[in-house]
Amino acid sequence: MSHDPHPTTAVPRPAVVAALTQWFDTDAAAACEGADAERVAWLRVIPFIGMHLACIGVFWSGWSWSALGVAALLYALRMFALTGFYHRYFSHKAFKTARATQFLFALIGASCVQRGPLWWAAHHRNHHRHADTAADIHSPLTHGFWWSHMGWFLTPRGFRTDWDAIPDLRRYAELRWLDRFDIAVPVALALGLYALGAWLETAYPALGTSGAQFLFWGFFVSTVLLFHATVTINSLAHTFGTRRYETADNSRNNWLLALITFGEGWHNNHHHFPGAARQGFRWWEFDFTYYGLRALAACGVVWDLKPVPAGLRRVR
């Protein structure tokens, strides 16, 4: 039985209209079953393609240290929101926090153009439930590299939120809003960056920056790099690296992926014990997300960070 908090009665409409409506309201997604559910919905994914093409705009806008700094800052802040909150908090409940903090980091995570926190958590919980089996929607072992990297979420099946997988989260109206209108926060960020850059161009011309630079570097380039770094955990971290633990899946530890994803690359560790707030199990396995969570815990913003049980750290 489905527990969709936004039940709707399907109203037939032209496919083009339905696809375009989903750009703004994900509840407009029509039911799609069978082979059609596994095919890329090209009309709906035009904005995703456009986001990549927009990176070419840097050759027109030029660059400045200010624009590059904003791009790096937004990469770091949003990566932490994804890894610390979308992943370790919403998906695995690895620590506790207040509702206001929960919403704040959900808001930052929503700016990553990786859908809303409920969609993200539901798919990730299902990934752990079926890791590297035919039921795992983004396993490179069963579906191939490119499908696991980005093809899977461009389909009607990938677009849907499995509400039954997130009974603890679907009661929050503010999170459901972020999921339903998942384009709102990224658009607001893009407009805000352009406005900030345009103001700096006038107020502080010595910076040599502009609204276009902040838009193309700060939003488009930063977001595309953030996206591809994140999804390497689906594709590369189940293909390349070392296996400390004999898990039932093909998860790997990969130091390079851990570096660009703030600790997520210790993926074999994570699949061995998904509930821990820490994914670098050894002192030398850098986990910047965990360090950030420890800093927030020291300030009382988060608490009850779940440790890795001592017995589970040992290789058997």
C-alpha positions as CSV (number, residue, x, y, z in Angstrom):
1,M,0.0,0.0,0.0
2,S,1.4,3.4,-1.0
3,H,1.5,6.2,1.5
4,D,2.0,9.1,-0.9
5,P,1.1,12.3,1.1
6,H,0.0,14.0,-2.1
7,P,-2.4,11.5,-3.7
8,T,-3.8,12.7,-7.0
9,T,-6.2,11.5,-9.6
10,A,-4.5,11.0,-12.9
11,V,-5.8,13.4,-15.5
12,P,-4.8,12.5,-19.1
13,R,-2.8,15.3,-20.8
14,P,-0.3,15.6,-23.7
15,A,3.1,14.1,-22.9
16,V,4.9,17.3,-23.7
17,V,2.7,19.3,-21.2
18,A,3.2,16.6,-18.5
19,A,7.0,16.6,-19.0
20,L,7.2,20.4,-18.9
21,T,5.0,20.6,-15.8
22,Q,7.3,18.3,-13.9
23,W,10.1,20.9,-14.3
24,F,8.2,23.0,-11.7
25,D,6.0,20.5,-9.8
26,T,7.2,17.0,-9.2
27,D,3.7,15.9,-8.1
28,A,2.7,16.3,-11.8
29,A,4.5,13.0,-12.6
30,A,2.1,10.5,-14.1
31,A,2.2,6.8,-13.3
32,C,4.4,5.0,-15.6
33,E,5.0,1.2,-15.6
34,G,6.7,-1.5,-17.6
35,A,9.5,-0.8,-20.1
36,D,8.5,2.9,-20.3
37,A,9.4,3.4,-16.7
38,E,13.0,2.4,-17.5
39,R,13.5,4.7,-20.5
40,V,15.1,8.2,-20.2
41,A,12.4,10.9,-20.2
42,W,14.2,13.3,-22.5
43,L,11.8,16.2,-22.3
44,R,11.9,16.2,-18.6
45,V,15.7,16.2,-18.4
46,I,16.3,19.1,-20.7
47,P,17.1,21.4,-17.7
48,F,19.7,18.8,-16.5
49,I,21.3,18.9,-20.0
50,G,21.1,22.7,-20.1
51,M,22.9,23.0,-16.8
52,H,25.9,21.2,-18.3
53,L,25.8,23.2,-21.5
54,A,25.6,26.5,-19.4
55,C,29.1,25.8,-18.1
56,I,30.4,26.9,-21.5
57,G,29.3,30.4,-20.4
58,V,32.6,30.8,-18.5
59,F,34.4,31.4,-21.8
60,W,32.1,34.4,-22.4
61,S,32.0,35.7,-18.8
62,G,35.7,35.3,-18.0
63,W,36.8,34.6,-14.5
64,S,37.9,36.3,-11.3
65,W,39.3,35.1,-8.0
66,S,36.0,36.2,-6.4
67,A,34.0,34.0,-8.8
68,L,36.3,31.0,-8.3
69,G,36.2,31.5,-4.5
70,V,32.4,31.5,-4.5
71,A,32.3,28.4,-6.6
72,A,34.7,26.6,-4.2
73,L,32.8,27.8,-1.1
74,L,29.5,26.7,-2.5
75,Y,30.9,23.3,-3.6
76,A,32.2,22.7,0.0
77,L,29.1,24.0,1.8
78,R,26.7,22.0,-0.4
79,M,28.8,18.9,-0.4
80,F,28.7,19.0,3.4
81,A,24.9,19.4,3.3
82,L,24.6,16.3,1.0
83,T,27.0,14.1,2.8
84,G,26.3,15.1,6.4
85,F,22.5,15.6,6.1
86,Y,21.0,14.1,3.0
87,H,23.1,11.0,3.5
88,R,24.1,10.5,7.1
89,Y,21.2,12.2,8.7
90,F,18.1,11.8,6.5
91,S,19.1,8.5,5.0
92,H,20.7,6.8,8.0
93,K,19.8,8.7,11.1
94,A,23.4,8.7,12.2
95,F,22.8,11.6,14.6
96,K,20.1,13.9,16.0
97,T,19.3,17.5,15.5
98,A,16.5,20.1,15.9
99,R,13.8,20.5,13.3
100,A,15.1,24.0,12.4
101,T,18.6,22.7,11.7
102,Q,17.1,19.8,9.8
103,F,15.3,22.2,7.5
104,L,18.3,24.5,7.1
105,F,20.5,21.8,5.8
106,A,17.7,20.3,3.7
107,L,17.4,23.8,2.1
108,I,21.1,23.9,1.4
109,G,21.0,20.4,0.1
110,A,18.1,21.3,-2.2
111,S,20.2,23.9,-3.8
112,C,22.5,21.2,-5.2
113,V,20.0,20.2,-7.9
114,Q,19.9,16.7,-6.7
115,R,16.2,16.7,-5.9
116,G,14.7,17.0,-2.5
117,P,15.8,15.3,0.8
118,L,12.9,12.8,0.8
119,W,13.5,11.6,-2.7
120,W,17.2,11.3,-2.0
121,A,16.8,9.4,1.3
122,A,14.2,7.1,-0.1
123,H,16.3,6.0,-3.0
124,H,19.4,5.7,-0.8
125,R,17.6,3.5,1.7
126,N,16.4,1.3,-1.1
127,H,20.0,1.1,-2.5
128,H,21.2,-0.3,0.8
129,R,18.3,-2.7,0.9
130,H,19.1,-4.1,-2.5
131,A,22.8,-3.1,-3.0
132,D,24.3,-4.5,-6.3
133,T,21.3,-6.8,-7.0
134,A,18.9,-6.5,-9.9
135,A,16.6,-4.4,-7.6
136,D,19.3,-1.8,-7.1
137,I,18.4,0.9,-9.5
138,H,21.9,2.3,-9.8
139,S,24.3,-0.7,-9.5
140,P,27.1,-0.6,-12.0
141,L,27.4,-4.4,-11.7
142,T,23.9,-5.0,-13.0
143,H,23.2,-1.8,-15.1
144,G,26.6,-0.6,-16.3
145,F,28.7,2.4,-15.5
146,W,26.9,5.3,-17.2
147,W,23.5,4.1,-16.1
148,S,24.7,3.9,-12.4
149,H,26.4,7.3,-12.8
150,M,23.4,9.3,-14.1
151,G,21.1,7.4,-16.4
152,W,18.9,5.9,-13.7
153,F,17.5,9.1,-12.3
154,L,16.5,10.4,-15.7
155,T,13.8,7.8,-16.0
156,P,10.2,7.8,-14.7
157,R,11.1,5.1,-12.2
158,G,14.0,7.0,-10.9
159,F,12.0,10.2,-10.7
160,R,9.4,8.8,-8.3
161,T,9.8,9.1,-4.5
162,D,9.2,5.9,-2.6
163,W,7.1,7.2,0.3
164,D,7.0,3.9,2.0
165,A,10.8,4.0,2.5
166,I,10.6,7.2,4.5
167,P,7.8,6.9,7.1
168,D,9.9,8.9,9.6
169,L,10.4,11.8,7.2
170,R,7.2,12.2,5.2
171,R,5.4,13.9,8.1
172,Y,7.4,17.1,7.8
173,A,5.4,19.5,5.6
174,E,8.5,21.7,4.9
175,L,10.5,18.7,3.6
176,R,7.6,17.6,1.4
177,W,7.5,21.2,-0.1
178,L,11.2,21.0,-0.9
179,D,10.6,17.7,-2.6
180,R,7.6,18.8,-4.6
181,F,9.1,22.1,-5.8
182,D,12.7,21.0,-6.0
183,I,13.5,23.6,-8.7
184,A,12.7,26.6,-6.4
185,V,15.8,26.7,-4.3
186,P,18.3,26.2,-7.2
187,V,16.6,29.0,-9.2
188,A,16.7,31.3,-6.1
189,L,20.4,30.6,-5.6
190,A,21.2,31.2,-9.3
191,L,19.3,34.5,-9.3
192,G,20.9,35.5,-5.9
193,L,24.4,34.8,-7.2
194,Y,23.8,36.9,-10.4
195,A,22.5,39.8,-8.3
196,L,25.4,39.6,-5.9
197,G,28.0,39.5,-8.7
198,A,26.3,42.5,-10.5
199,W,26.3,44.5,-7.2
200,L,30.0,43.7,-6.6
201,E,30.8,44.8,-10.2
202,T,29.4,48.2,-9.4
203,A,30.3,48.6,-5.7
204,Y,33.8,47.1,-5.9
205,P,35.0,47.2,-9.5
206,A,38.6,46.4,-8.4
207,L,37.4,42.8,-7.9
208,G,37.0,42.4,-11.6
209,T,33.9,40.3,-11.3
210,S,30.3,40.4,-12.6
211,G,26.9,38.9,-12.3
212,A,27.6,36.5,-15.2
213,Q,30.8,35.2,-13.5
214,F,29.0,34.5,-10.3
215,L,26.2,32.8,-12.2
216,F,28.4,30.6,-14.5
217,W,31.2,29.8,-12.0
218,G,29.3,30.0,-8.7
219,F,26.2,28.2,-9.8
220,F,26.6,26.2,-13.0
221,V,30.2,25.0,-12.8
222,S,30.1,24.4,-9.0
223,T,26.8,22.5,-9.3
224,V,27.9,20.3,-12.2
225,L,31.2,19.4,-10.4
226,L,29.2,18.7,-7.2
227,F,26.8,16.5,-9.0
228,H,29.4,14.3,-10.7
229,A,31.5,14.1,-7.6
230,T,28.5,12.9,-5.6
231,V,27.4,10.2,-8.1
232,T,30.9,8.7,-8.4
233,I,29.9,6.9,-5.1
234,N,27.2,5.1,-7.0
235,S,29.4,4.2,-10.0
236,L,33.1,4.3,-9.2
237,A,32.9,3.4,-5.5
238,H,31.2,0.1,-6.5
239,T,33.9,-0.6,-9.1
240,F,37.3,0.7,-8.1
241,G,39.1,0.5,-4.8
242,T,39.9,-1.9,-1.9
243,R,37.6,-4.1,0.1
244,R,38.4,-4.3,3.8
245,Y,35.1,-6.0,4.7
246,E,33.4,-8.9,2.9
247,T,30.0,-7.2,2.5
248,A,27.3,-8.7,0.3
249,D,27.7,-6.0,-2.3
250,N,30.7,-4.7,-4.3
251,S,31.4,-1.5,-2.3
252,R,34.9,-0.2,-2.3
253,N,37.1,2.1,-0.3
254,N,38.7,4.7,-2.6
255,W,40.8,7.5,-1.1
256,L,40.5,9.8,-4.1
257,L,36.7,9.6,-4.0
258,A,36.8,10.2,-0.2
259,L,38.8,13.4,-0.9
260,I,36.4,14.9,-3.4
261,T,33.3,13.9,-1.5
262,F,34.4,14.7,2.0
263,G,34.7,11.1,3.3
264,E,32.0,9.3,1.3
265,G,34.7,7.3,-0.6
266,W,35.2,5.0,2.3
267,H,32.3,3.2,0.9
268,N,33.1,-0.3,1.9
269,N,33.3,0.9,5.4
270,H,30.0,2.5,5.1
271,H,28.2,-0.6,3.7
272,H,29.8,-2.6,6.5
273,F,28.0,-0.4,9.1
274,P,25.8,2.2,7.4
275,G,24.5,3.7,10.7
276,A,27.7,5.4,11.8
277,A,28.2,9.1,11.6
278,R,31.8,8.4,10.6
279,Q,32.8,6.6,7.4
280,G,36.6,6.8,7.8
281,F,37.0,4.0,10.3
282,R,40.8,4.4,10.7
283,W,42.5,7.6,12.0
284,W,44.2,8.1,8.6
285,E,41.0,7.8,6.6
286,F,40.1,11.5,6.3
287,D,36.4,12.2,6.7
288,F,35.8,15.9,6.4
289,T,32.1,15.5,6.8
290,Y,32.6,13.8,10.1
291,Y,35.0,16.5,11.3
292,G,32.2,19.0,10.4
293,L,29.6,17.1,12.3
294,R,32.0,16.9,15.3
295,A,32.3,20.7,15.2
296,L,28.5,21.1,15.0
297,A,28.2,18.7,18.0
298,A,30.7,20.8,20.0
299,C,28.4,23.8,19.4
300,G,25.3,21.8,20.4
301,V,23.8,22.0,16.9
302,V,23.7,18.2,16.5
303,W,24.1,15.4,19.0
304,D,24.2,11.7,19.6
305,L,26.6,11.0,16.8
306,K,26.5,7.2,16.4
307,P,30.0,5.6,16.6
308,V,31.2,2.5,14.9
309,P,31.0,-0.4,17.4
310,A,34.5,-1.6,18.3
311,G,33.6,-5.1,17.3
312,L,32.6,-4.1,13.8
313,R,35.8,-2.3,13.1
314,R,37.7,-5.6,13.1
315,V,38.2,-7.5,9.8
316,R,37.0,-11.0,10.2
